[in-house]
Each structure stands twice: as structure tokens, then as C-alpha cells.
Amino acid sequence: MSAAVSDAAPGTSPGAAKPPLDDVMLAMDVVDTLRRKERLVQHELDSGEREQALKARLRKIYAAQGLEVSDAILDEAVRALEEDRFVYKPPEPTLGVALARIYVARGGWGKWLLGGLVALVLLVVAWQMLVVAPRAALPERLQAMHSEVEELAVEPNAVTRADRLFAAGGRALRDGDTAAAEQALKSLDTLRGQLEADYDIRIINRPSERSGVWRIPPNNPDARNYYLIVEAVGPRGHVLKVPITNEETGKTERVDAWGLRVDKATFDAVAADKRDDGIIQADLVGHKAVGRLMPDYRLRTTGAAITDW
């Protein structure tokens, strides 16, 4: 096919030559024109003299642009329009096409994938550091903690308790019970903390606070139990929280003050001391030394205690 181009367009000088157009490109342009003028195409294609009338209108359109289009180009364009040539047809939805589309869209999902991979790596690292590694080190940690407790203890009861907790941890490890082994390790650590503690036990001697209370035991309404309200004071003068077992509930709590059970004579002596001038002169009732579980008391007491009053 060939396209004849006029030497001059209306409104231009005779010497200005029109640039030649490739036949295929011209046919594509004609098809595009036909599509833009959809009503014209529909009208002409539905009439009996459709092709001739359509060609005549197309010639007028291109003549207005200074182009002369041959019948061959027009015929090719009409056929191309009917055959849907020069129209993009999406490929069949195959696996390859799907993968290609995913690749093209990588700018959108790529950052989310990268973020997910980073989060996964961080999760794995955290799991290894916080769960896997500590579990793997449990046998060594149990052994080390038991050795520390043995070095600190200066009384047989502490050593016996440490041995019992260490044996329980070993059995749990052999049974694959990680939770029980970790609990044994935690109990050994608590025992070590008790043995490391060094403090005086003093009666609370402040104007706005009680220094003693008495209680009627629930199972014996005719009796009274007497308690001095005491606290643990460290070497630097700060009050410590220590584990105390409440004899009324059986629960052990970490408290900064508790009621230490004494006999009535001791209770009355402290009360008289406080009534004298509002100050308890002999407020030191015991001392808990490093390496020991139980304090050494300076007054008569069973060591029983309450944690609320």
C-alpha cells in the first residue's frame, strides 16, 4: 500500500512539503479517527452504501488536515477496524502472566514483603535470645545458682533447702518440664536473695504509726495474740522489703512492715517504754545476718508474724 500526499495544504505556501507517512501508521491513524467518531462509524456501517460514504467522509476529514488518503489505505483501515487490529488485547491469564504482573507491581508489595521479612528475622532472633538460649542454659544456671547459695549459707537449713530445689530442677529437666525447671531456678534465686540480706529488725517508732497490736485468734476467742509492728532496716538506714509468711493465711508476701508475735509480758514492756516519753528506747529486736535465713532475736518470740492489721 502507498499513500499519496498533496504537495501543499490549504493555508500553506506551495513550497512547503508535507512529510511522508508510513502506510501502516496512516492506517492506524485512520482507525483511531474512526474510533473517536463512533457515531459516524455506526451510522455509515449500518447503511447500504456504508463503505463509499464512510470513505468520502474520511477523505474530507484528512483533506482538512492537508492529507490525501488513498482508497487502499482507507480499505485497510476499515478492515482493521472490523478485525480489531491495532487494539490492545490483554494476554490470557496464565501462570507466566500472573508472575509477570506480580513482578511489575513489586514497587507496591516489595516494601511490605521486605518489612515482613525484617520483622520475621527480628522475631526469630528474639525467640533465640529470650527463649531458646535461656532454656539451653538452664542446667548450667541451676548448677551455678546452687553453688552460689551453698557458698553463702552458714546454716544447715539453707543448704538443705538449696539441695532440694536443685534436685527438683534436675528432675524437671530430665522430664522435659522447662517451666518446672525455671521455677526451681527462680526459687533458688529467691533463697540466695534471702541469704544475702543483712538488716536489723526494729520496732516502728514513729508518732503517727502503731508500734503494736493484739488479735483474738478465730479458733480461740478467749485468747489474745500480741504483735510488735517491726520493719527491716538495712546497713545504710533504708527500710527493706522482706519475705514474711502470714501465720493467719499461710501466704508469703514481700512487705516493708509486719507484726512479730511476742508474749504479753514483752508486749507490755514495750508499751510501757513508749508511754514513758513517747519514744521506744529499746527498739532493736533482732538482726538478720548474711548467710542466715532466720534472724537472731533479742526478745522472746516464736518468729510467727502477720502482714496486715
VENPE-V256222 format. One record per residue. RES is the residue in three letters. PSI is psi in degrees with one decimal (none if undefined). Layout:
BEGIN
RES;PSI / RES;PSI
END
This chain:
BEGIN
MET;150.6 / SER;153.1 / ALA;128.2 / ALA;126.5 / VAL;129.2 / SER;154.9 / ASP;-28.3 / ALA;146.5 / ALA;153.0 / PRO;135.5 / GLY;5.7 / THR;162.8 / SER;148.9 / PRO;-25.3 / GLY;-8.5 / ALA;111.7 / ALA;141.2 / LYS;139.8 / PRO;138.0 / PRO;146.5 / LEU;140.5 / ASP;141.8 / ASP;-43.8 / VAL;-43.0 / MET;-39.6 / LEU;-41.2 / ALA;-39.2 / MET;-37.4 / ASP;-37.9 / VAL;-43.6 / VAL;-42.3 / ASP;-40.5 / THR;-42.0 / LEU;-40.0 / ARG;-39.6 / ARG;-30.2 / LYS;62.9 / GLU;-38.0 / ARG;-40.5 / LEU;-46.1 / VAL;-46.9 / GLN;-41.5 / HIS;-47.5 / GLU;-38.2 / LEU;-19.3 / ASP;-9.7 / SER;165.6 / GLY;-35.4 / GLU;45.2 / ARG;-49.7 / GLU;-43.8 / GLN;-46.0 / ALA;-39.8 / LEU;-42.4 / LYS;-39.7 / ALA;-43.6 / ARG;-38.2 / LEU;-39.8 / ARG;-40.8 / LYS;-40.3 / ILE;-46.5 / TYR;-28.7 / ALA;-35.8 / ALA;-21.2 / GLN;0.7 / GLY;19.5 / LEU;137.9 / GLU;119.0 / VAL;131.9 / SER;162.9 / ASP;-36.0 / ALA;-43.1 / ILE;-42.1 / LEU;-42.3 / ASP;-43.9 / GLU;-38.7 / ALA;-41.4 / VAL;-43.8 / ARG;-41.4 / ALA;-37.6 / LEU;-43.9 / GLU;-31.5 / GLU;1.5 / ASP;34.5 / ARG;161.9 / PHE;21.6 / VAL;132.3 / TYR;127.2 / LYS;120.4 / PRO;146.2 / PRO;160.7 / GLU;144.0 / PRO;75.1 / THR;173.0 / LEU;-40.7 / GLY;-41.7 / VAL;-42.7 / ALA;-43.5 / LEU;-37.8 / ALA;-42.4 / ARG;-39.2 / ILE;-41.1 / TYR;-42.8 / VAL;-35.0 / ALA;14.0 / ARG;-25.3 / GLY;-29.8 / GLY;-51.0 / TRP;-12.8 / GLY;-42.8 / LYS;-34.3 / TRP;-39.6 / LEU;-43.4 / LEU;-43.2 / GLY;-40.4 / GLY;-40.5 / LEU;-41.6 / VAL;-44.4 / ALA;-39.3 / LEU;-43.1 / VAL;-44.4 / LEU;-39.3 / LEU;-43.3 / VAL;-44.0 / VAL;-43.9 / ALA;-41.4 / TRP;-42.2 / GLN;-42.9 / MET;-38.5 / LEU;-20.8 / VAL;-58.8 / VAL;-50.7 / ALA;-47.6 / PRO;-37.7 / ARG;-40.7 / ALA;-29.5 / ALA;1.7 / LEU;-46.7 / PRO;-45.5 / GLU;-39.6 / ARG;-40.0 / LEU;-44.7 / GLN;-43.6 / ALA;-42.1 / MET;-41.2 / HIS;-40.9 / SER;-39.7 / GLU;-43.1 / VAL;-42.6 / GLU;-38.2 / GLU;-34.0 / LEU;-38.1 / ALA;135.6 / VAL;9.5 / GLU;144.8 / PRO;-35.5 / ASN;-39.4 / ALA;-40.9 / VAL;-43.2 / THR;-43.5 / ARG;-39.9 / ALA;-42.3 / ASP;-39.8 / ARG;-43.2 / LEU;-38.9 / PHE;-41.2 / ALA;-39.6 / ALA;-39.9 / GLY;-39.7 / GLY;-42.0 / ARG;-40.9 / ALA;-39.2 / LEU;-42.0 / ARG;-31.5 / ASP;-3.3 / GLY;17.9 / ASP;87.0 / THR;-39.2 / ALA;-43.6 / ALA;-36.6 / ALA;-40.7 / GLU;-35.6 / GLN;-40.1 / ALA;-40.7 / LEU;-41.7 / LYS;-40.9 / SER;-38.4 / LEU;-39.3 / ASP;-40.3 / THR;-41.9 / LEU;-40.9 / ARG;-42.2 / GLY;-39.5 / GLN;-41.7 / LEU;-31.7 / GLU;-22.0 / ALA;141.1 / ASP;113.2 / TYR;159.9 / ASP;149.0 / ILE;116.7 / ARG;147.5 / ILE;134.4 / ILE;126.7 / ASN;54.0 / ARG;143.5 / PRO;-37.8 / SER;2.8 / GLU;151.2 / ARG;146.9 / SER;-10.2 / GLY;155.1 / VAL;159.9 / TRP;151.9 / ARG;150.0 / ILE;117.0 / PRO;140.6 / PRO;-31.6 / ASN;0.1 / ASN;83.1 / PRO;-11.6 / ASP;-4.5 / ALA;167.5 / ARG;139.6 / ASN;134.0 / TYR;138.9 / TYR;137.5 / LEU;133.2 / ILE;116.9 / VAL;169.2 / GLU;159.4 / ALA;122.1 / VAL;119.9 / GLY;174.5 / PRO;-27.1 / ARG;8.8 / GLY;4.2 / HIS;146.1 / VAL;133.8 / LEU;154.8 / LYS;128.8 / VAL;154.2 / PRO;124.4 / ILE;134.0 / THR;123.5 / ASN;118.6 / GLU;-19.7 / GLU;-27.0 / THR;-20.1 / GLY;2.1 / LYS;143.6 / THR;128.9 / GLU;153.7 / ARG;114.8 / VAL;158.1 / ASP;1.6 / ALA;145.7 / TRP;165.4 / GLY;119.1 / LEU;123.0 / ARG;130.9 / VAL;172.0 / ASP;170.7 / LYS;-37.1 / ALA;-45.0 / THR;-43.0 / PHE;-46.1 / ASP;-36.2 / ALA;-41.7 / VAL;-41.6 / ALA;-41.7 / ALA;-39.5 / ASP;-40.4 / LYS;-36.0 / ARG;-25.1 / ASP;-53.7 / ASP;14.2 / GLY;1.8 / ILE;135.8 / ILE;110.3 / GLN;-47.6 / ALA;73.4 / ASP;-9.6 / LEU;118.3 / VAL;-9.6 / GLY;171.7 / HIS;132.9 / LYS;113.8 / ALA;158.6 / VAL;136.7 / GLY;-7.6 / ARG;150.3 / LEU;-40.0 / MET;143.2 / PRO;161.0 / ASP;117.3 / TYR;149.3 / ARG;-1.2 / LEU;170.4 / ARG;122.5 / THR;150.2 / THR;-10.6 / GLY;-7.5 / ALA;154.8 / ALA;162.2 / ILE;155.4 / THR;-1.4 / ASP;151.8 / TRP;none
END
